[in-house]
Amino acid sequence: MTRSAITTPPPGATLPEPLPGAPAPGSPLGSHYSRCFGCGDRHPTGLHLSAVTPDGVTVTAEFTVGEAHQGAPGLAHGGVLAAAMDEVIGMSVWLFQRPYVTGRLETDYLAPVPVGTTLHLRAWCTGMSGRKAYLEAEGRAGAPDGPVAVRAAALFIEVGMEHFAEHGDAQAILAEHHEYEVNP
Ligand SMILES: CCCCCCCC/C=C\CCCCCCCC(=O)SCCNC(=O)CCNC(=O)[C@H](O)C(C)(C)COP(=O)(O)OP(=O)(O)OC[C@H]1O[C@@H](n2cnc3c(N)ncnc32)[C@H](O)[C@@H]1OP(=O)(O)O
């Protein structure tokens, strides 16, 4: 991965440990929002990523490239592949039970990905430092040990939960996150 200095953990960054309440290894992670382009089951043309955590700190997921995801005829759009990287990385950092958003996402495209291909995605954290989390991801074509087609490195920034209500749709959050208080 040709990651930049911005997505490289600084000296002193720490590696996360699984939290006591982390989902059991292999259990499905579920969707954080039904209309999410990455994981929502109510998004008609979204990626419908299904994800698990094998160990409480990394995430593996599958995404099958569909007709709605094309750029060149018969091939996945690069922006859609970047969205898949963003989503699986977002899911992995959410394992730490604090809300983060993407600050920077760098993507390497190593091979074209035809419609119908299942990409086997994996995301992991390379370091945390203050509000910053450094993460990487890869997508392998056809099988978990298939050839790497896409790689990504990212800087995610921790925000308060109010970030989503302030800038997004507070009613939609309340409808799906009953534990969430908009005005705590
Ligand atoms: C129904 C939902 C309910 C909630 C559920 C939540 C759980 C979710 C669960 C599962 C997720 C699944 C996956 C989701 C999808 C994947 C994630 C996305 O796509 S997120 C959307 C795209 N990203 C944005 O929209 C961010 C837009 N940007 C911002 O809002 C701000 O710029 C923000 C928050 C990133 C930073 O703003 P500041 O004002 O808080 O802080 P400042 O001081 O600017 O930055 C803090 C530090 O970070 C550095 N920084 C920030 N952005 C940087 C960048 N692009 N490059 C380099 N450094 C950056 C700064 O230089 C600063 O560093 P120094 O502390 O000074 O050392």
The ligand as an SDF file (V2000), in Angstrom:
LIG
                    3D

 67 69  0  0  0  0  0  0  0  0999 V2000
  -27.6830    6.6480   12.0640 C   0  0  0  0  0  0  0  0  0  0  0  0
  -26.2850    6.8850   12.5420 C   0  0  0  0  0  0  0  0  0  0  0  0
  -26.1370    6.8950   14.0070 C   0  0  0  0  0  0  0  0  0  0  0  0
  -24.7330    6.9510   14.3770 C   0  0  0  0  0  0  0  0  0  0  0  0
  -24.0580    5.7030   14.1150 C   0  0  0  0  0  0  0  0  0  0  0  0
  -22.5770    5.8930   14.1420 C   0  0  0  0  0  0  0  0  0  0  0  0
  -21.8750    4.6180   14.1130 C   0  0  0  0  0  0  0  0  0  0  0  0
  -21.4760    4.2430   12.7170 C   0  0  0  0  0  0  0  0  0  0  0  0
  -21.2480    2.7950   12.6770 C   0  0  0  0  0  0  0  0  0  0  0  0
  -20.6760    2.2410   11.6220 C   0  0  0  0  0  0  0  0  0  0  0  0
  -20.1230    3.0950   10.5460 C   0  0  0  0  0  0  0  0  0  0  0  0
  -20.1930    2.3880    9.2430 C   0  0  0  0  0  0  0  0  0  0  0  0
  -19.5190    3.1570    8.1690 C   0  0  0  0  0  0  0  0  0  0  0  0
  -20.0880    4.4960    7.9330 C   0  0  0  0  0  0  0  0  0  0  0  0
  -19.5830    5.0970    6.6510 C   0  0  0  0  0  0  0  0  0  0  0  0
  -18.1060    5.2850    6.6650 C   0  0  0  0  0  0  0  0  0  0  0  0
  -17.6840    6.5520    7.3290 C   0  0  0  0  0  0  0  0  0  0  0  0
  -18.0080    7.7690    6.4980 C   0  0  0  0  0  0  0  0  0  0  0  0
  -18.0680    7.7420    5.3060 O   0  0  0  0  0  0  0  0  0  0  0  0
  -18.2240    9.2110    7.3800 S   0  0  0  0  0  0  0  0  0  0  0  0
  -18.7270   10.3780    6.1100 C   0  0  0  0  0  0  0  0  0  0  0  0
  -17.5640   11.0720    5.4460 C   0  0  0  0  0  0  0  0  0  0  0  0
  -16.8360   11.9190    6.3380 N   0  0  0  0  0  0  0  0  0  0  0  0
  -17.3130   13.1070    6.7800 C   0  0  0  0  0  0  0  0  0  0  0  0
  -18.4140   13.5160    6.4720 O   0  0  0  0  0  0  0  0  0  0  0  0
  -16.4110   13.9240    7.6550 C   0  0  0  0  0  0  0  0  0  0  0  0
  -16.5040   15.4000    7.2990 C   0  0  0  0  0  0  0  0  0  0  0  0
  -15.5260   16.1550    8.0800 N   0  0  0  0  0  0  0  0  0  0  0  0
  -15.8030   16.6050    9.3340 C   0  0  0  0  0  0  0  0  0  0  0  0
  -16.9120   16.4510    9.8310 O   0  0  0  0  0  0  0  0  0  0  0  0
  -14.6770   17.2860   10.0650 C   0  0  0  0  0  0  0  0  0  0  0  0
  -13.7130   17.7650    9.1760 O   0  0  0  0  0  0  0  0  0  0  0  0
  -13.9830   16.3280   11.0900 C   0  0  0  0  0  0  0  0  0  0  0  0
  -15.0080   15.8580   12.1510 C   0  0  0  0  0  0  0  0  0  0  0  0
  -13.3590   15.1080   10.3970 C   0  0  0  0  0  0  0  0  0  0  0  0
  -12.8450   17.0710   11.8030 C   0  0  0  0  0  0  0  0  0  0  0  0
  -13.3430   18.3190   12.2440 O   0  0  0  0  0  0  0  0  0  0  0  0
  -13.1560   18.8370   13.7630 P   0  0  0  0  0  0  0  0  0  0  0  0
  -13.5250   20.2820   13.7610 O   0  0  0  0  0  0  0  0  0  0  0  0
  -13.9060   17.9350   14.6940 O   0  0  0  0  0  0  0  0  0  0  0  0
  -11.6600   18.6320   14.1310 O   0  0  0  0  0  0  0  0  0  0  0  0
  -10.3030   19.1830   13.4160 P   0  0  0  0  0  0  0  0  0  0  0  0
   -9.5570   19.9500   14.4470 O   0  0  0  0  0  0  0  0  0  0  0  0
  -10.5920   19.8130   12.1120 O   0  0  0  0  0  0  0  0  0  0  0  0
   -9.5580   17.7920   13.1360 O   0  0  0  0  0  0  0  0  0  0  0  0
   -9.0890   17.0050   14.2090 C   0  0  0  0  0  0  0  0  0  0  0  0
   -7.6980   16.5350   13.8620 C   0  0  0  0  0  0  0  0  0  0  0  0
   -7.7990   15.7010   12.6820 O   0  0  0  0  0  0  0  0  0  0  0  0
   -6.9920   16.2560   11.6090 C   0  0  0  0  0  0  0  0  0  0  0  0
   -7.6950   16.0610   10.3440 N   0  0  0  0  0  0  0  0  0  0  0  0
   -9.0090   16.1710   10.1030 C   0  0  0  0  0  0  0  0  0  0  0  0
   -9.2790   15.9040    8.8310 N   0  0  0  0  0  0  0  0  0  0  0  0
   -8.0840   15.6190    8.2330 C   0  0  0  0  0  0  0  0  0  0  0  0
   -7.7140   15.2490    6.9050 C   0  0  0  0  0  0  0  0  0  0  0  0
   -8.6210   15.1340    5.9330 N   0  0  0  0  0  0  0  0  0  0  0  0
   -6.4260   15.0200    6.6710 N   0  0  0  0  0  0  0  0  0  0  0  0
   -5.4930   15.1330    7.6460 C   0  0  0  0  0  0  0  0  0  0  0  0
   -5.7890   15.4710    8.9400 N   0  0  0  0  0  0  0  0  0  0  0  0
   -7.0730   15.7020    9.2060 C   0  0  0  0  0  0  0  0  0  0  0  0
   -6.8550   17.7320   11.9630 C   0  0  0  0  0  0  0  0  0  0  0  0
   -5.7160   18.2850   11.3400 O   0  0  0  0  0  0  0  0  0  0  0  0
   -6.7540   17.6750   13.4640 C   0  0  0  0  0  0  0  0  0  0  0  0
   -5.4400   17.2620   13.8060 O   0  0  0  0  0  0  0  0  0  0  0  0
   -4.6620   17.8890   15.0700 P   0  0  0  0  0  0  0  0  0  0  0  0
   -5.5240   17.5680   16.2740 O   0  0  0  0  0  0  0  0  0  0  0  0
   -4.5880   19.3580   14.8130 O   0  0  0  0  0  0  0  0  0  0  0  0
   -3.3440   17.1720   15.0970 O   0  0  0  0  0  0  0  0  0  0  0  0
  1  2  1  0
  2  3  1  0
  3  4  1  0
  4  5  1  0
  5  6  1  0
  6  7  1  0
  7  8  1  0
  8  9  1  0
  9 10  2  0
 10 11  1  0
 11 12  1  0
 12 13  1  0
 13 14  1  0
 14 15  1  0
 15 16  1  0
 16 17  1  0
 17 18  1  0
 18 19  2  0
 18 20  1  0
 20 21  1  0
 21 22  1  0
 22 23  1  0
 23 24  1  0
 24 25  2  0
 24 26  1  0
 26 27  1  0
 27 28  1  0
 28 29  1  0
 29 30  2  0
 29 31  1  0
 31 32  1  0
 31 33  1  0
 33 34  1  0
 33 35  1  0
 33 36  1  0
 36 37  1  0
 37 38  1  0
 38 39  2  0
 38 40  1  0
 38 41  1  0
 41 42  1  0
 42 43  2  0
 42 44  1  0
 42 45  1  0
 45 46  1  0
 46 47  1  0
 47 48  1  0
 47 62  1  0
 48 49  1  0
 49 50  1  0
 49 60  1  0
 50 51  1  0
 50 59  1  0
 51 52  2  0
 52 53  1  0
 53 54  1  0
 53 59  2  0
 54 55  1  0
 54 56  2  0
 56 57  1  0
 57 58  2  0
 58 59  1  0
 60 61  1  0
 60 62  1  0
 62 63  1  0
 63 64  1  0
 64 65  2  0
 64 66  1  0
 64 67  1  0
M  END
$$$$
